Amino acid sequence: MKEFINFIRKQGVVGLAVGFILGGAVSKVVSALVSDIINPILGLVLGATDGLKTAALSIGSAKILYGDLISVVIDFLVVAFVVCFGVKWLRLDKLDKKD
């Protein structure tokens, strides 16, 4: 059992597992925050009356839908911040052994 725990610490599996679990656990909360609060506010600022996902730039007959991309980037940044903060706050970055 001790060898198994040493292997996990040496390979950094704990950090990977924690990041994966935290990312999955908070993704729905972050998605709701971004889609229900942040997107409507940014949509108003950018002039998209139906929210940020419908924000588009029209060039002739083509429409460049940039709102959904901005929404996904915001979603990613919030999840990354929460995972990073959670690992630092819980001191899980100290679990892995350094060679």
N, C-alpha and C positions, 0 to 999 in steps of 0.2 A: 504494500500500500504506500509506503514511504517513497518508493521509486516512482510510482505513478504520480504522486503529488509533486515530486521534484521535476518530472517530465512536463507536467502542466505549467508549472512556474517558469521553467526554462524556455518553453516554447511560446509563452505569451497567450496561451489559450484562454486564461481567465479574462484578460482584457478584451479579447475578441468576443467571448461569450457575453460578457456584461454589456458591451456595446450593442450587440445584436438584440439582446433581450430588452434593454432600455429603449432602443430605437423602435422596436416593434410595439412596446407598451405605450409609448407616448405618441405614436404616429397618428392615431385617431383623434386624440385631443388636439394635437397641433393642426391637423387638417381642419377640424371644426373651428379652431381659433382663426386660422388664415381665411377660410372660406366664409365664415359668418361675421367676422369683425374687421379684419384687415382689408380684405378684398373690397367690400362695399365702400370703405373710407377712401382707399386708393382709386376706386372707380369714380367716385365723385370728384376727386382731385384731377383725374385724367379725363373726365368728361364722358365716361361710359355709364349711362344711366342704368343699365342692367347689371352692373358690377364689373369687376376687373376682368373676369374671364371673357367678356364680350368686347373688351377694348381692342380696337383694330385700326390700322392705318390703311386708307384706301388710296391706291395708285392706279388710276384708270379703272379698269374692270377687276383688277386684282385686289384682294384684301389680305393684309399681313396681320395675322392674329397674334399680337405680342402679349396680350393680357394673361393668357394661360401660362405662357413661359414665365412671366414675372411671378405669378402665383406659385408655380412649382418651385422656383428658386427661393422664394420667401419660405415656403414650407420646408425645404431642405435646410436652410440656414437656421431656422428655429429648432428643428430636430437636432442638428449638429451642436448647437449651443446647449441644449438641454442635456444631451448625452455627455458632452465635455464637462459641464458643470456638475452633473451627477457623479461622474467618475472622480473628479477632483474633491467634491464635497464628502463623498463616502470613502475617500482615500484608497480607492481600488487600484490606482496606478502604482501603489507601493507593494502590491501583492507579487508582481513578477520579479524574479531574481535577475540581477544583472551579472553577466559573466565577468 
